[in-house]
Amino acid sequence: MNHPSYLKDVVTLKLDQEKCTGCGMCLEVCPHEVFRMNTRHAEIQNRDACMECGACSRNCPFEAISVRAGVGCAAAMINVILGRTDQPCCGEPDCASSAKKSAACCG
């Protein structure tokens, strides 16, 4: 599945390999296929595709994943959808990669 990449290297997503048991819950709930399973544990395969929704961290039974939900591009998209702003600061509400993004809202 082809998912947009947001800003490079700004995602707050972290995976603690020591806590991960390889249950695969993060793979099930992640809407952008950020994770993959190696032989024993989950690993992050595409950090920049993470929209910081928080589904992975809220559903990890072993607290191996942390992410600050609602920051970055996810917050910008939600604010546009909810009508809290009439100008998406990233150009379009999907925050697809662009050189004209504002670091204030998408970073």
Gaussian input, Z-matrix of N, CA and C with variables (Angstrom, degrees):
# hf/3-21g

backbone

0 1
 N
 C     1     B1
 C     2     B2     1     A1
 N     3     B3     2     A2     1     D1
 C     4     B4     3     A3     2     D2
 C     5     B5     4     A4     3     D3
 N     6     B6     5     A5     4     D4
 C     7     B7     6     A6     5     D5
 C     8     B8     7     A7     6     D6
 N     9     B9     8     A8     7     D7
 C    10    B10     9     A9     8     D8
 C    11    B11    10    A10     9     D9
 N    12    B12    11    A11    10    D10
 C    13    B13    12    A12    11    D11
 C    14    B14    13    A13    12    D12
 N    15    B15    14    A14    13    D13
 C    16    B16    15    A15    14    D14
 C    17    B17    16    A16    15    D15
 N    18    B18    17    A17    16    D16
 C    19    B19    18    A18    17    D17
 C    20    B20    19    A19    18    D18
 N    21    B21    20    A20    19    D19
 C    22    B22    21    A21    20    D20
 C    23    B23    22    A22    21    D21
 N    24    B24    23    A23    22    D22
 C    25    B25    24    A24    23    D23
 C    26    B26    25    A25    24    D24
 N    27    B27    26    A26    25    D25
 C    28    B28    27    A27    26    D26
 C    29    B29    28    A28    27    D27
 N    30    B30    29    A29    28    D28
 C    31    B31    30    A30    29    D29
 C    32    B32    31    A31    30    D30
 N    33    B33    32    A32    31    D31
 C    34    B34    33    A33    32    D32
 C    35    B35    34    A34    33    D33
 N    36    B36    35    A35    34    D34
 C    37    B37    36    A36    35    D35
 C    38    B38    37    A37    36    D36
 N    39    B39    38    A38    37    D37
 C    40    B40    39    A39    38    D38
 C    41    B41    40    A40    39    D39
 N    42    B42    41    A41    40    D40
 C    43    B43    42    A42    41    D41
 C    44    B44    43    A43    42    D42
 N    45    B45    44    A44    43    D43
 C    46    B46    45    A45    44    D44
 C    47    B47    46    A46    45    D45
 N    48    B48    47    A47    46    D46
 C    49    B49    48    A48    47    D47
 C    50    B50    49    A49    48    D48
 N    51    B51    50    A50    49    D49
 C    52    B52    51    A51    50    D50
 C    53    B53    52    A52    51    D51
 N    54    B54    53    A53    52    D52
 C    55    B55    54    A54    53    D53
 C    56    B56    55    A55    54    D54
 N    57    B57    56    A56    55    D55
 C    58    B58    57    A57    56    D56
 C    59    B59    58    A58    57    D57
 N    60    B60    59    A59    58    D58
 C    61    B61    60    A60    59    D59
 C    62    B62    61    A61    60    D60
 N    63    B63    62    A62    61    D61
 C    64    B64    63    A63    62    D62
 C    65    B65    64    A64    63    D63
 N    66    B66    65    A65    64    D64
 C    67    B67    66    A66    65    D65
 C    68    B68    67    A67    66    D66
 N    69    B69    68    A68    67    D67
 C    70    B70    69    A69    68    D68
 C    71    B71    70    A70    69    D69
 N    72    B72    71    A71    70    D70
 C    73    B73    72    A72    71    D71
 C    74    B74    73    A73    72    D72
 N    75    B75    74    A74    73    D73
 C    76    B76    75    A75    74    D74
 C    77    B77    76    A76    75    D75
 N    78    B78    77    A77    76    D76
 C    79    B79    78    A78    77    D77
 C    80    B80    79    A79    78    D78
 N    81    B81    80    A80    79    D79
 C    82    B82    81    A81    80    D80
 C    83    B83    82    A82    81    D81
 N    84    B84    83    A83    82    D82
 C    85    B85    84    A84    83    D83
 C    86    B86    85    A85    84    D84
 N    87    B87    86    A86    85    D85
 C    88    B88    87    A87    86    D86
 C    89    B89    88    A88    87    D87
 N    90    B90    89    A89    88    D88
 C    91    B91    90    A90    89    D89
 C    92    B92    91    A91    90    D90
 N    93    B93    92    A92    91    D91
 C    94    B94    93    A93    92    D92
 C    95    B95    94    A94    93    D93
 N    96    B96    95    A95    94    D94
 C    97    B97    96    A96    95    D95
 C    98    B98    97    A97    96    D96
 N    99    B99    98    A98    97    D97
 C   100   B100    99    A99    98    D98
 C   101   B101   100   A100    99    D99
 N   102   B102   101   A101   100   D100
 C   103   B103   102   A102   101   D101
 C   104   B104   103   A103   102   D102
 N   105   B105   104   A104   103   D103
 C   106   B106   105   A105   104   D104
 C   107   B107   106   A106   105   D105
 N   108   B108   107   A107   106   D106
 C   109   B109   108   A108   107   D107
 C   110   B110   109   A109   108   D108
 N   111   B111   110   A110   109   D109
 C   112   B112   111   A111   110   D110
 C   113   B113   112   A112   111   D111
 N   114   B114   113   A113   112   D112
 C   115   B115   114   A114   113   D113
 C   116   B116   115   A115   114   D114
 N   117   B117   116   A116   115   D115
 C   118   B118   117   A117   116   D116
 C   119   B119   118   A118   117   D117
 N   120   B120   119   A119   118   D118
 C   121   B121   120   A120   119   D119
 C   122   B122   121   A121   120   D120
 N   123   B123   122   A122   121   D121
 C   124   B124   123   A123   122   D122
 C   125   B125   124   A124   123   D123
 N   126   B126   125   A125   124   D124
 C   127   B127   126   A126   125   D125
 C   128   B128   127   A127   126   D126
 N   129   B129   128   A128   127   D127
 C   130   B130   129   A129   128   D128
 C   131   B131   130   A130   129   D129
 N   132   B132   131   A131   130   D130
 C   133   B133   132   A132   131   D131
 C   134   B134   133   A133   132   D132
 N   135   B135   134   A134   133   D133
 C   136   B136   135   A135   134   D134
 C   137   B137   136   A136   135   D135
 N   138   B138   137   A137   136   D136
 C   139   B139   138   A138   137   D137
 C   140   B140   139   A139   138   D138
 N   141   B141   140   A140   139   D139
 C   142   B142   141   A141   140   D140
 C   143   B143   142   A142   141   D141
 N   144   B144   143   A143   142   D142
 C   145   B145   144   A144   143   D143
 C   146   B146   145   A145   144   D144
 N   147   B147   146   A146   145   D145
 C   148   B148   147   A147   146   D146
 C   149   B149   148   A148   147   D147
 N   150   B150   149   A149   148   D148
 C   151   B151   150   A150   149   D149
 C   152   B152   151   A151   150   D150
 N   153   B153   152   A152   151   D151
 C   154   B154   153   A153   152   D152
 C   155   B155   154   A154   153   D153
 N   156   B156   155   A155   154   D154
 C   157   B157   156   A156   155   D155
 C   158   B158   157   A157   156   D156
 N   159   B159   158   A158   157   D157
 C   160   B160   159   A159   158   D158
 C   161   B161   160   A160   159   D159
 N   162   B162   161   A161   160   D160
 C   163   B163   162   A162   161   D161
 C   164   B164   163   A163   162   D162
 N   165   B165   164   A164   163   D163
 C   166   B166   165   A165   164   D164
 C   167   B167   166   A166   165   D165
 N   168   B168   167   A167   166   D166
 C   169   B169   168   A168   167   D167
 C   170   B170   169   A169   168   D168
 N   171   B171   170   A170   169   D169
 C   172   B172   171   A171   170   D170
 C   173   B173   172   A172   171   D171
 N   174   B174   173   A173   172   D172
 C   175   B175   174   A174   173   D173
 C   176   B176   175   A175   174   D174
 N   177   B177   176   A176   175   D175
 C   178   B178   177   A177   176   D176
 C   179   B179   178   A178   177   D177
 N   180   B180   179   A179   178   D178
 C   181   B181   180   A180   179   D179
 C   182   B182   181   A181   180   D180
 N   183   B183   182   A182   181   D181
 C   184   B184   183   A183   182   D182
 C   185   B185   184   A184   183   D183
 N   186   B186   185   A185   184   D184
 C   187   B187   186   A186   185   D185
 C   188   B188   187   A187   186   D186
 N   189   B189   188   A188   187   D187
 C   190   B190   189   A189   188   D188
 C   191   B191   190   A190   189   D189
 N   192   B192   191   A191   190   D190
 C   193   B193   192   A192   191   D191
 C   194   B194   193   A193   192   D192
 N   195   B195   194   A194   193   D193
 C   196   B196   195   A195   194   D194
 C   197   B197   196   A196   195   D195
 N   198   B198   197   A197   196   D196
 C   199   B199   198   A198   197   D197
 C   200   B200   199   A199   198   D198
 N   201   B201   200   A200   199   D199
 C   202   B202   201   A201   200   D200
 C   203   B203   202   A202   201   D201
 N   204   B204   203   A203   202   D202
 C   205   B205   204   A204   203   D203
 C   206   B206   205   A205   204   D204
 N   207   B207   206   A206   205   D205
 C   208   B208   207   A207   206   D206
 C   209   B209   208   A208   207   D207
 N   210   B210   209   A209   208   D208
 C   211   B211   210   A210   209   D209
 C   212   B212   211   A211   210   D210
 N   213   B213   212   A212   211   D211
 C   214   B214   213   A213   212   D212
 C   215   B215   214   A214   213   D213
 N   216   B216   215   A215   214   D214
 C   217   B217   216   A216   215   D215
 C   218   B218   217   A217   216   D216
 N   219   B219   218   A218   217   D217
 C   220   B220   219   A219   218   D218
 C   221   B221   220   A220   219   D219
 N   222   B222   221   A221   220   D220
 C   223   B223   222   A222   221   D221
 C   224   B224   223   A223   222   D222
 N   225   B225   224   A224   223   D223
 C   226   B226   225   A225   224   D224
 C   227   B227   226   A226   225   D225
 N   228   B228   227   A227   226   D226
 C   229   B229   228   A228   227   D227
 C   230   B230   229   A229   228   D228
 N   231   B231   230   A230   229   D229
 C   232   B232   231   A231   230   D230
 C   233   B233   232   A232   231   D231
 N   234   B234   233   A233   232   D232
 C   235   B235   234   A234   233   D233
 C   236   B236   235   A235   234   D234
 N   237   B237   236   A236   235   D235
 C   238   B238   237   A237   236   D236
 C   239   B239   238   A238   237   D237
 N   240   B240   239   A239   238   D238
 C   241   B241   240   A240   239   D239
 C   242   B242   241   A241   240   D240
 N   243   B243   242   A242   241   D241
 C   244   B244   243   A243   242   D242
 C   245   B245   244   A244   243   D243
 N   246   B246   245   A245   244   D244
 C   247   B247   246   A246   245   D245
 C   248   B248   247   A247   246   D246
 N   249   B249   248   A248   247   D247
 C   250   B250   249   A249   248   D248
 C   251   B251   250   A250   249   D249
 N   252   B252   251   A251   250   D250
 C   253   B253   252   A252   251   D251
 C   254   B254   253   A253   252   D252
 N   255   B255   254   A254   253   D253
 C   256   B256   255   A255   254   D254
 C   257   B257   256   A256   255   D255
 N   258   B258   257   A257   256   D256
 C   259   B259   258   A258   257   D257
 C   260   B260   259   A259   258   D258
 N   261   B261   260   A260   259   D259
 C   262   B262   261   A261   260   D260
 C   263   B263   262   A262   261   D261
 N   264   B264   263   A263   262   D262
 C   265   B265   264   A264   263   D263
 C   266   B266   265   A265   264   D264
 N   267   B267   266   A266   265   D265
 C   268   B268   267   A267   266   D266
 C   269   B269   268   A268   267   D267
 N   270   B270   269   A269   268   D268
 C   271   B271   270   A270   269   D269
 C   272   B272   271   A271   270   D270
 N   273   B273   272   A272   271   D271
 C   274   B274   273   A273   272   D272
 C   275   B275   274   A274   273   D273
 N   276   B276   275   A275   274   D274
 C   277   B277   276   A276   275   D275
 C   278   B278   277   A277   276   D276
 N   279   B279   278   A278   277   D277
 C   280   B280   279   A279   278   D278
 C   281   B281   280   A280   279   D279
 N   282   B282   281   A281   280   D280
 C   283   B283   282   A282   281   D281
 C   284   B284   283   A283   282   D282
 N   285   B285   284   A284   283   D283
 C   286   B286   285   A285   284   D284
 C   287   B287   286   A286   285   D285
 N   288   B288   287   A287   286   D286
 C   289   B289   288   A288   287   D287
 C   290   B290   289   A289   288   D288
 N   291   B291   290   A290   289   D289
 C   292   B292   291   A291   290   D290
 C   293   B293   292   A292   291   D291
 N   294   B294   293   A293   292   D292
 C   295   B295   294   A294   293   D293
 C   296   B296   295   A295   294   D294
 N   297   B297   296   A296   295   D295
 C   298   B298   297   A297   296   D296
 C   299   B299   298   A298   297   D297
 N   300   B300   299   A299   298   D298
 C   301   B301   300   A300   299   D299
 C   302   B302   301   A301   300   D300
 N   303   B303   302   A302   301   D301
 C   304   B304   303   A303   302   D302
 C   305   B305   304   A304   303   D303
 N   306   B306   305   A305   304   D304
 C   307   B307   306   A306   305   D305
 C   308   B308   307   A307   306   D306
 N   309   B309   308   A308   307   D307
 C   310   B310   309   A309   308   D308
 C   311   B311   310   A310   309   D309
 N   312   B312   311   A311   310   D310
 C   313   B313   312   A312   311   D311
 C   314   B314   313   A313   312   D312
 N   315   B315   314   A314   313   D313
 C   316   B316   315   A315   314   D314
 C   317   B317   316   A316   315   D315
 N   318   B318   317   A317   316   D316
 C   319   B319   318   A318   317   D317
 C   320   B320   319   A319   318   D318

   B1=1.4457
   B2=1.5220
   B3=1.3205
   B4=1.4543
   B5=1.5211
   B6=1.3195
   B7=1.4618
   B8=1.5102
   B9=1.3312
   B10=1.4662
   B11=1.5226
   B12=1.2892
   B13=1.4512
   B14=1.5143
   B15=1.3114
   B16=1.4456
   B17=1.5254
   B18=1.2703
   B19=1.4561
   B20=1.5196
   B21=1.2893
   B22=1.4600
   B23=1.5287
   B24=1.3078
   B25=1.4670
   B26=1.5244
   B27=1.3331
   B28=1.4659
   B29=1.5276
   B30=1.3013
   B31=1.4632
   B32=1.5300
   B33=1.3204
   B34=1.4681
   B35=1.5217
   B36=1.3056
   B37=1.4648
   B38=1.5285
   B39=1.3462
   B40=1.4694
   B41=1.5188
   B42=1.3154
   B43=1.4612
   B44=1.5162
   B45=1.3272
   B46=1.4633
   B47=1.5211
   B48=1.3131
   B49=1.4717
   B50=1.5262
   B51=1.3243
   B52=1.4617
   B53=1.5284
   B54=1.3269
   B55=1.4616
   B56=1.5206
   B57=1.3210
   B58=1.4647
   B59=1.5273
   B60=1.3375
   B61=1.4649
   B62=1.5211
   B63=1.3250
   B64=1.4551
   B65=1.5166
   B66=1.3315
   B67=1.4699
   B68=1.5254
   B69=1.3280
   B70=1.4605
   B71=1.5162
   B72=1.3220
   B73=1.4607
   B74=1.5201
   B75=1.3191
   B76=1.4622
   B77=1.5313
   B78=1.3169
   B79=1.4591
   B80=1.5180
   B81=1.3132
   B82=1.4651
   B83=1.5183
   B84=1.3350
   B85=1.4650
   B86=1.5236
   B87=1.3016
   B88=1.4698
   B89=1.5330
   B90=1.3445
   B91=1.4612
   B92=1.5285
   B93=1.3294
   B94=1.4624
   B95=1.5228
   B96=1.3190
   B97=1.4689
   B98=1.5310
   B99=1.3236
   B100=1.4608
   B101=1.5277
   B102=1.3281
   B103=1.4630
   B104=1.5211
   B105=1.3195
   B106=1.4618
   B107=1.5157
   B108=1.2997
   B109=1.4534
   B110=1.5182
   B111=1.3363
   B112=1.4569
   B113=1.5281
   B114=1.2752
   B115=1.4590
   B116=1.5207
   B117=1.3424
   B118=1.4591
   B119=1.5209
   B120=1.3158
   B121=1.4581
   B122=1.5223
   B123=1.3107
   B124=1.4604
   B125=1.5192
   B126=1.3088
   B127=1.4543
   B128=1.5205
   B129=1.2962
   B130=1.4603
   B131=1.5166
   B132=1.3444
   B133=1.4617
   B134=1.5269
   B135=1.3463
   B136=1.4535
   B137=1.5280
   B138=1.3046
   B139=1.4678
   B140=1.5252
   B141=1.3096
   B142=1.4624
   B143=1.5308
   B144=1.3246
   B145=1.4711
   B146=1.5270
   B147=1.3156
   B148=1.4672
   B149=1.5154
   B150=1.3455
   B151=1.4569
   B152=1.5220
   B153=1.3154
   B154=1.4631
   B155=1.5331
   B156=1.3265
   B157=1.4656
   B158=1.5261
   B159=1.3369
   B160=1.4550
   B161=1.5164
   B162=1.3254
   B163=1.4651
   B164=1.5250
   B165=1.2966
   B166=1.4632
   B167=1.5255
   B168=1.3302
   B169=1.4692
   B170=1.5213
   B171=1.3218
   B172=1.4740
   B173=1.5204
   B174=1.3121
   B175=1.4626
   B176=1.5193
   B177=1.3144
   B178=1.4628
   B179=1.5297
   B180=1.3285
   B181=1.4684
   B182=1.5261
   B183=1.3219
   B184=1.4578
   B185=1.5342
   B186=1.3431
   B187=1.4675
   B188=1.5259
   B189=1.3340
   B190=1.4593
   B191=1.5239
   B192=1.3334
   B193=1.4565
   B194=1.5236
   B195=1.3106
   B196=1.4638
   B197=1.5230
   B198=1.3169
   B199=1.4608
   B200=1.5222
   B201=1.2987
   B202=1.4669
   B203=1.5159
   B204=1.3111
   B205=1.4620
   B206=1.5188
   B207=1.3303
   B208=1.4511
   B209=1.5098
   B210=1.3090
   B211=1.4654
   B212=1.5212
   B213=1.2844
   B214=1.4517
   B215=1.5171
   B216=1.3240
   B217=1.4605
   B218=1.5152
   B219=1.3217
   B220=1.4623
   B221=1.5217
   B222=1.3189
   B223=1.4645
   B224=1.5226
   B225=1.3137
   B226=1.4656
   B227=1.5184
   B228=1.3206
   B229=1.4690
   B230=1.5224
   B231=1.3113
   B232=1.4665
   B233=1.5183
   B234=1.3235
   B235=1.4598
   B236=1.5298
   B237=1.3271
   B238=1.4648
   B239=1.5257
   B240=1.3120
   B241=1.4676
   B242=1.5268
   B243=1.3235
   B244=1.4572
   B245=1.5262
   B246=1.3230
   B247=1.4535
   B248=1.5156
   B249=1.3096
   B250=1.4716
   B251=1.5177
   B252=1.2940
   B253=1.4537
   B254=1.5153
   B255=1.3157
   B256=1.4605
   B257=1.5220
   B258=1.3129
   B259=1.4560
   B260=1.5186
   B261=1.3148
   B262=1.4574
   B263=1.5166
   B264=1.3028
   B265=1.4614
   B266=1.5184
   B267=1.2794
   B268=1.4635
   B269=1.5177
   B270=1.3052
   B271=1.4537
   B272=1.5126
   B273=1.2800
   B274=1.4599
   B275=1.5175
   B276=1.3248
   B277=1.4570
   B278=1.5203
   B279=1.3146
   B280=1.4622
   B281=1.5219
   B282=1.3052
   B283=1.4729
   B284=1.5229
   B285=1.3176
   B286=1.4571
   B287=1.5158
   B288=1.2992
   B289=1.4615
   B290=1.5152
   B291=1.3141
   B292=1.4593
   B293=1.5192
   B294=1.2996
   B295=1.4623
   B296=1.5201
   B297=1.3358
   B298=1.4646
   B299=1.5166
   B300=1.2934
   B301=1.4619
   B302=1.5161
   B303=1.3003
   B304=1.4672
   B305=1.5105
   B306=1.2998
   B307=1.4660
   B308=1.5211
   B309=1.3209
   B310=1.4571
   B311=1.5245
   B312=1.3265
   B313=1.4576
   B314=1.5116
   B315=1.2795
   B316=1.4608
   B317=1.5165
   B318=1.2626
   B319=1.4435
   B320=1.4286
   A1=108.82
   A2=117.25
   A3=122.19
   A4=109.94
   A5=117.40
   A6=122.38
   A7=109.45
   A8=116.57
   A9=119.19
   A10=111.36
   A11=115.30
   A12=121.51
   A13=106.06
   A14=116.86
   A15=121.25
   A16=108.17
   A17=120.45
   A18=121.50
   A19=110.42
   A20=117.18
   A21=122.08
   A22=111.22
   A23=114.99
   A24=123.33
   A25=115.47
   A26=118.70
   A27=120.90
   A28=112.55
   A29=118.27
   A30=122.36
   A31=110.59
   A32=116.33
   A33=121.96
   A34=112.75
   A35=118.38
   A36=124.48
   A37=111.93
   A38=115.42
   A39=121.40
   A40=108.90
   A41=116.05
   A42=123.02
   A43=109.01
   A44=116.62
   A45=122.71
   A46=108.63
   A47=116.90
   A48=122.08
   A49=112.41
   A50=117.03
   A51=120.65
   A52=111.78
   A53=117.22
   A54=121.80
   A55=113.11
   A56=117.39
   A57=121.62
   A58=110.68
   A59=115.81
   A60=121.06
   A61=112.13
   A62=117.11
   A63=120.56
   A64=113.84
   A65=117.76
   A66=120.62
   A67=112.28
   A68=118.01
   A69=122.08
   A70=115.61
   A71=118.31
   A72=120.10
   A73=111.57
   A74=118.15
   A75=120.92
   A76=111.25
   A77=117.30
   A78=121.07
   A79=110.96
   A80=116.58
   A81=121.77
   A82=112.48
   A83=117.71
   A84=120.56
   A85=114.54
   A86=118.52
   A87=120.79
   A88=110.31
   A89=117.51
   A90=119.66
   A91=114.15
   A92=117.81
   A93=120.31
   A94=114.13
   A95=116.87
   A96=121.27
   A97=112.30
   A98=115.45
   A99=121.52
   A100=110.62
   A101=117.22
   A102=122.11
   A103=111.99
   A104=114.94
   A105=122.21
   A106=106.79
   A107=116.21
   A108=121.45
   A109=108.67
   A110=116.03
   A111=118.12
   A112=105.87
   A113=120.81
   A114=120.82
   A115=114.42
   A116=118.09
   A117=119.97
   A118=115.48
   A119=117.51
   A120=121.18
   A121=110.60
   A122=114.63
   A123=119.85
   A124=107.85
   A125=115.12
   A126=120.64
   A127=108.46
   A128=115.47
   A129=120.71
   A130=107.97
   A131=115.48
   A132=118.88
   A133=112.68
   A134=117.19
   A135=119.81
   A136=109.66
   A137=116.68
   A138=123.13
   A139=111.79
   A140=118.21
   A141=121.37
   A142=113.29
   A143=118.45
   A144=121.41
   A145=111.16
   A146=118.07
   A147=122.28
   A148=110.24
   A149=116.75
   A150=121.01
   A151=111.64
   A152=116.57
   A153=123.78
   A154=112.91
   A155=116.26
   A156=119.68
   A157=111.58
   A158=117.50
   A159=121.79
   A160=115.29
   A161=118.13
   A162=120.52
   A163=111.78
   A164=117.92
   A165=121.21
   A166=111.39
   A167=116.17
   A168=118.85
   A169=111.87
   A170=117.40
   A171=120.07
   A172=112.21
   A173=117.86
   A174=121.21
   A175=114.34
   A176=118.73
   A177=120.96
   A178=108.94
   A179=117.59
   A180=120.22
   A181=113.53
   A182=117.88
   A183=121.17
   A184=112.61
   A185=116.30
   A186=122.57
   A187=112.64
   A188=114.99
   A189=120.49
   A190=112.51
   A191=117.04
   A192=121.10
   A193=109.86
   A194=115.24
   A195=120.01
   A196=108.63
   A197=115.15
   A198=122.12
   A199=107.29
   A200=116.88
   A201=121.06
   A202=107.57
   A203=115.97
   A204=121.54
   A205=111.17
   A206=115.33
   A207=120.93
   A208=115.03
   A209=118.11
   A210=120.73
   A211=108.63
   A212=116.86
   A213=121.04
   A214=113.18
   A215=116.00
   A216=121.70
   A217=112.63
   A218=118.73
   A219=120.46
   A220=109.94
   A221=117.27
   A222=120.53
   A223=110.72
   A224=118.07
   A225=121.11
   A226=110.79
   A227=117.11
   A228=120.44
   A229=110.98
   A230=117.41
   A231=121.43
   A232=110.64
   A233=117.97
   A234=121.26
   A235=111.93
   A236=117.81
   A237=120.97
   A238=109.74
   A239=117.48
   A240=121.48
   A241=110.97
   A242=117.14
   A243=121.38
   A244=113.02
   A245=117.17
   A246=120.43
   A247=114.05
   A248=117.67
   A249=120.78
   A250=111.96
   A251=115.97
   A252=121.06
   A253=107.69
   A254=116.80
   A255=118.98
   A256=111.57
   A257=116.96
   A258=120.17
   A259=110.29
   A260=117.25
   A261=118.32
   A262=109.24
   A263=116.38
   A264=120.59
   A265=112.64
   A266=117.16
   A267=120.31
   A268=111.24
   A269=118.77
   A270=121.25
   A271=110.49
   A272=118.30
   A273=124.20
   A274=108.65
   A275=118.18
   A276=119.97
   A277=114.95
   A278=118.39
   A279=118.57
   A280=112.83
   A281=117.61
   A282=122.34
   A283=113.17
   A284=117.94
   A285=119.56
   A286=109.04
   A287=116.74
   A288=120.94
   A289=112.09
   A290=115.23
   A291=122.04
   A292=108.41
   A293=116.68
   A294=120.74
   A295=111.46
   A296=118.13
   A297=121.31
   A298=113.43
   A299=120.07
   A300=122.52
   A301=111.57
   A302=114.76
   A303=120.21
   A304=109.78
   A305=118.08
   A306=121.57
   A307=111.36
   A308=118.20
   A309=121.27
   A310=112.39
   A311=118.54
   A312=118.97
   A313=112.29
   A314=118.21
   A315=120.34
   A316=112.44
   A317=119.73
   A318=121.23
   A319=109.79
   D1=135.09
   D2=-178.68
   D3=-93.10
   D4=116.32
   D5=-179.44
   D6=-116.25
   D7=150.67
   D8=179.42
   D9=-66.73
   D10=152.00
   D11=172.19
   D12=-104.70
   D13=133.65
   D14=-177.28
   D15=-90.39
   D16=-134.97
   D17=178.31
   D18=-82.72
   D19=143.78
   D20=-178.87
   D21=-71.95
   D22=132.82
   D23=170.70
   D24=58.17
   D25=36.24
   D26=176.85
   D27=-119.44
   D28=-7.11
   D29=-175.78
   D30=-69.19
   D31=140.62
   D32=-179.19
   D33=-87.30
   D34=4.43
   D35=-176.92
   D36=-63.87
   D37=131.31
   D38=175.80
   D39=-137.57
   D40=142.29
   D41=177.40
   D42=-124.05
   D43=121.81
   D44=178.84
   D45=-91.71
   D46=103.08
   D47=-177.76
   D48=-61.19
   D49=-28.05
   D50=179.73
   D51=-67.29
   D52=-33.23
   D53=-179.27
   D54=-88.83
   D55=-22.68
   D56=-176.61
   D57=-68.51
   D58=129.65
   D59=178.62
   D60=-104.18
   D61=-5.20
   D62=-179.11
   D63=82.64
   D64=25.31
   D65=-178.08
   D66=-68.05
   D67=-25.53
   D68=177.10
   D69=84.96
   D70=5.22
   D71=-179.50
   D72=-59.90
   D73=-37.91
   D74=-179.65
   D75=-62.24
   D76=-36.11
   D77=177.35
   D78=-65.86
   D79=-35.16
   D80=-178.85
   D81=-69.81
   D82=-39.60
   D83=-171.56
   D84=-97.22
   D85=-14.66
   D86=-177.57
   D87=-74.31
   D88=119.97
   D89=-178.36
   D90=-75.60
   D91=-11.64
   D92=-176.60
   D93=-119.23
   D94=17.63
   D95=176.51
   D96=50.49
   D97=48.02
   D98=179.88
   D99=-73.17
   D100=-29.38
   D101=-175.33
   D102=-104.58
   D103=157.15
   D104=169.53
   D105=-141.16
   D106=162.85
   D107=179.96
   D108=-101.78
   D109=128.04
   D110=170.75
   D111=-91.95
   D112=-158.46
   D113=-175.27
   D114=-65.25
   D115=-28.66
   D116=-176.39
   D117=-132.90
   D118=-19.69
   D119=-173.38
   D120=-139.99
   D121=162.52
   D122=171.24
   D123=-76.17
   D124=154.98
   D125=173.50
   D126=-145.29
   D127=157.43
   D128=179.46
   D129=-83.42
   D130=120.90
   D131=-179.87
   D132=-99.90
   D133=-25.34
   D134=-178.94
   D135=-149.11
   D136=78.26
   D137=-177.67
   D138=-56.13
   D139=-39.79
   D140=-175.97
   D141=-70.90
   D142=-11.85
   D143=175.97
   D144=-84.87
   D145=-9.63
   D146=-178.91
   D147=-67.93
   D148=128.38
   D149=177.15
   D150=-99.92
   D151=10.04
   D152=175.65
   D153=58.22
   D154=40.46
   D155=179.28
   D156=-74.54
   D157=-25.63
   D158=177.36
   D159=90.57
   D160=0.16
   D161=-178.39
   D162=-59.85
   D163=-39.31
   D164=-178.01
   D165=-65.15
   D166=-46.99
   D167=-177.36
   D168=-69.57
   D169=-36.46
   D170=179.33
   D171=-70.33
   D172=-25.17
   D173=-176.30
   D174=-103.99
   D175=-2.52
   D176=178.53
   D177=-77.23
   D178=113.57
   D179=-177.33
   D180=-69.91
   D181=-11.43
   D182=-176.23
   D183=-112.93
   D184=7.85
   D185=179.00
   D186=52.94
   D187=39.90
   D188=-179.75
   D189=-87.36
   D190=-11.98
   D191=-175.95
   D192=-119.33
   D193=137.14
   D194=173.72
   D195=-132.06
   D196=143.31
   D197=176.22
   D198=-158.75
   D199=140.77
   D200=176.90
   D201=-85.31
   D202=93.18
   D203=-177.13
   D204=-64.27
   D205=141.78
   D206=175.75
   D207=85.71
   D208=16.13
   D209=176.31
   D210=-110.78
   D211=171.21
   D212=175.94
   D213=65.64
   D214=-145.60
   D215=-175.26
   D216=-64.96
   D217=-31.03
   D218=179.12
   D219=-60.18
   D220=-43.90
   D221=179.17
   D222=-64.75
   D223=-39.87
   D224=178.89
   D225=-62.73
   D226=-44.48
   D227=179.81
   D228=-63.87
   D229=-43.61
   D230=-179.84
   D231=-62.93
   D232=-43.61
   D233=179.81
   D234=-61.93
   D235=-38.20
   D236=177.85
   D237=-68.05
   D238=-45.69
   D239=-179.14
   D240=-61.76
   D241=-40.22
   D242=-179.12
   D243=-80.76
   D244=-3.04
   D245=177.92
   D246=76.77
   D247=18.23
   D248=179.36
   D249=-74.60
   D250=-17.07
   D251=176.10
   D252=-144.64
   D253=147.38
   D254=178.77
   D255=-97.94
   D256=-4.95
   D257=178.58
   D258=-125.59
   D259=107.86
   D260=174.17
   D261=-65.30
   D262=121.00
   D263=-174.10
   D264=-70.21
   D265=-9.91
   D266=-178.99
   D267=-100.80
   D268=9.06
   D269=-178.26
   D270=98.09
   D271=-67.19
   D272=179.09
   D273=-123.33
   D274=151.90
   D275=-178.87
   D276=-62.63
   D277=-14.78
   D278=-179.44
   D279=-85.19
   D280=-6.96
   D281=178.68
   D282=54.16
   D283=27.43
   D284=178.26
   D285=-59.01
   D286=154.03
   D287=-173.97
   D288=-53.22
   D289=133.22
   D290=179.52
   D291=-158.85
   D292=147.26
   D293=179.42
   D294=-77.89
   D295=-8.97
   D296=-175.34
   D297=-100.48
   D298=16.24
   D299=-177.79
   D300=-70.68
   D301=149.88
   D302=176.07
   D303=-90.96
   D304=123.94
   D305=179.39
   D306=-65.96
   D307=-22.31
   D308=-178.97
   D309=-65.61
   D310=-34.29
   D311=-177.93
   D312=-107.92
   D313=-28.55
   D314=-174.59
   D315=-101.53
   D316=-0.43
   D317=-178.03
   D318=-114.46

